């Protein structure tokens, strides 16, 4: 299964053309839709942040003064990203900065050559056309608690984005139920579901209608038939009630 890395960066400003640099990289690794690891690097940019950027992240140059510079962490970062599927909010921005740092460091690698990329902004706009696609807006839409996000932070935002992404794709996962032969095998499906829910599956409780509830149901059908003149699906409903009544269906 493809590794997924939810990635975010904080920078000294919005444009690499003005010499802005990355000051924080945050990564959250997902496997089988579960968080398995996190990684964060603070980086010394050898410059101040622009006022607008500083107001967003609040990371002071003094704090970054003793941190590593990008070339020192490049190997570790690229090893983590190589072959992964990157999940990024507004991917063009972060990838542009990562490629800029790689170029400054004299590296030949570029992110597009190492990873595939999912842009959650584009995904959100497809799923919710005309709606806001900011991270805060998506947290609100999907019930992700972002109250701690008083300032932006690369690792914090990557954590929030991981939750949002899992919520956005909750109905789209194949859950790994397909067997090697391409069909769904019972053992494989049970094992995958047990892994997903964190333990052995428990038998489902079956709650059957009582005689009084069935009688009320029949009365309701009769009232509908009287008012409408006919119920085209009544025979099917009555057959279903008979088949699934307590008398007809053996207990568990």
KELUM-889119 format. One record per residue (C-alpha): residue number from 1; x, y, z. Coordinates in steps of 0.02 Angstrom, whole numbers, plus 50000, padded with zeros to 5 digits. Each point is the difference from the previous one (the first is absolute). Layout:
NUM X Y Z
...
***
This chain:
1 50000 50000 50000
2 50063 50174 49954
3 50066 50102 50144
4 49911 50164 50023
5 50086 50153 50071
6 49894 50148 50052
7 50119 50148 49984
8 49997 50184 50042
9 50129 50139 50006
10 50019 50169 50081
11 50101 50131 49910
12 50071 50174 50022
13 49882 50067 49868
14 49892 49953 49851
15 50121 50014 49854
16 50162 49910 49964
17 50040 50136 49872
18 50028 50117 50148
19 50121 49879 50081
20 49877 49930 50127
21 50047 49837 50084
22 49923 49852 50089
23 50012 50010 50190
24 49898 49848 50050
25 49952 49836 49917
26 49870 49886 50080
27 49961 49823 49941
28 49871 49874 50058
29 50018 49825 49928
30 49844 49896 49967
31 49994 49814 49967
32 49833 49911 49975
33 49916 50164 50049
34 50087 50006 50169
35 50132 50119 50064
36 50161 49904 50025
37 50130 50137 50022
38 50031 50187 50004
39 50151 50104 49954
40 50038 50185 50018
41 50150 50105 49952
42 50028 50181 50051
43 50121 50084 49881
44 50112 50153 50011
45 49957 50109 49849
46 50139 50127 50030
47 49874 50141 49982
48 49849 50079 50084
49 49821 49952 49962
50 49893 50127 49911
51 49877 50085 50120
52 49847 49916 49924
53 50079 49828 50011
54 50059 50028 50179
55 49824 50050 50050
56 49942 49830 49938
57 50131 49885 50077
58 50080 50103 50139
59 50169 49912 49981
60 50140 50120 50047
61 50168 50006 49914
62 50084 49985 50170
63 49914 49831 50026
64 50065 49939 49832
65 50178 50063 50022
66 50070 49834 50064
67 49895 49887 49887
68 50065 49901 49851
69 50000 50072 49825
70 49907 49913 49860
71 50151 49914 49919
72 50034 49913 50167
73 49829 49916 50004
74 49977 49974 49812
75 50054 49817 49998
76 49887 49954 50145
77 49853 50093 49925
78 50020 49924 49827
79 50016 49825 50073
80 49834 50025 50089
81 49911 50071 49847
82 50071 49886 49864
83 49865 49888 49928
84 49864 50068 50114
85 49835 50079 49955
86 50004 50178 50064
87 49841 50079 50068
88 50018 50189 50004
89 49879 50146 50019
90 50036 50119 49856
91 50137 49886 49936
92 50075 50121 49873
93 50057 50115 50140
94 50089 49870 50106
95 50074 49906 49853
96 50062 50164 49925
97 50093 50039 50161
98 50070 49824 50019
99 50065 50001 49821
100 50073 50173 50029
101 50093 49939 50155
102 50063 49847 49905
103 50063 50112 49860
104 50088 50117 50123
105 50081 49848 50081
106 50069 49944 49832
107 49891 49846 49997
108 49936 49927 49835
109 49845 49919 50077
110 49828 50078 49981
111 49843 49951 50093
112 49902 49953 49843
113 50133 49871 49960
114 49992 49921 50172
115 49815 49999 50048
116 49823 50007 49940
117 49899 50143 50073
118 49821 50023 50060
119 49948 50182 50018
120 49862 50010 50130
121 49950 50174 49943
122 49956 49931 49828
123 49915 49851 50081
124 49895 50112 50113
125 49947 50109 49854
126 49942 49847 49904
127 49905 49931 50150
128 49927 50167 50057
129 49990 50118 49850
130 49977 50181 50047
131 50047 49971 50182
132 50155 50059 50093
133 50146 49880 49984
134 50113 50069 50137
135 50065 49878 50130
136 49898 50086 50135
137 49842 49989 49895
138 50029 49815 49967
139 50033 49967 50184
140 49831 50080 50038
141 49912 49903 49862
142 50069 49832 50056
143 49994 50029 50188
144 50189 50002 50025
145 50050 50095 50158
146 50115 50143 49949
147 49980 50108 50156
148 50186 49983 50036
149 50041 50082 49833
150 50025 50176 50065
151 50156 50010 49891
152 50049 49899 49847
153 50127 49862 50026
154 50059 49872 49873
155 49982 49846 50109
156 49839 50061 50080
157 49924 50037 49830
158 50059 49832 49932
159 49913 49913 50145
160 49839 50096 49967
161 50011 49967 49813
162 50024 49814 50031
163 49837 49997 50098
164 49911 50102 49867
165 50066 49889 49859
166 49944 49841 50088
167 49828 50076 50026
168 49990 50059 49819
169 50044 49828 49934
170 49907 49897 50130
171 49875 49934 49874
172 50127 49967 49863
173 50117 49874 50081
174 50001 49822 49935
175 50053 49946 50176
176 50120 49874 49926
177 49864 49868 49987
178 50050 49929 49831
179 50089 49834 50005
180 50150 49961 49893
181 49884 49917 49874
182 49905 50163 49982
183 49844 49944 50092
184 49944 50037 50176
185 50042 49855 50113
186 49914 49983 50169
187 50160 49975 50096
188 50086 50145 49914
189 49851 50114 50025
190 49983 49957 50184
191 50186 50027 50030
192 49997 50168 49911
193 49847 50060 50095
194 50074 49941 50165
195 50157 50100 49963
196 49897 50152 49952
197 49897 49997 50160
198 50145 49954 50112
199 49946 49828 50060
200 49900 49842 49964
201 49829 50027 49926
202 49854 49972 50118
203 49838 49916 49945
204 49867 50123 49947
205 49849 50014 50112
206 49836 49956 49913
207 49847 50093 50065
208 49838 49923 49938
209 49831 50083 49993
210 49876 49944 50134
211 49825 49937 49961
212 49926 50167 50054
213 50121 50096 49889
214 49957 49889 49852
215 49814 50029 50033
216 50026 50189 50001
217 50099 49983 49839
218 49857 49906 49915
219 49875 50130 50061
220 50107 50138 49926
221 50008 49910 49833
222 49811 49979 50001
223 49977 50187 50032
224 50117 50044 49857
225 49909 49880 49884
226 49831 50073 50048
227 50058 50178 49966
228 50097 49965 49840
229 49893 49861 49928
230 50142 49876 49981
231 50173 49955 50062
232 50102 49926 49859
233 50135 49935 50117
234 49884 49931 50136
235 50021 49818 49949
236 50188 50016 50013
237 49986 50086 50170
238 49880 49868 50067
239 50114 49861 49936
240 50149 50083 50084
241 49905 50019 50163
242 49948 49817 49995
243 50175 49940 49961
244 50081 50108 50133
245 49869 49984 50136
246 50055 49922 50166
247 49899 49845 49961
248 50076 49977 49829
249 50182 50041 50037
250 50102 49889 50117
251 50084 50091 50142
252 50187 50030 49994
***
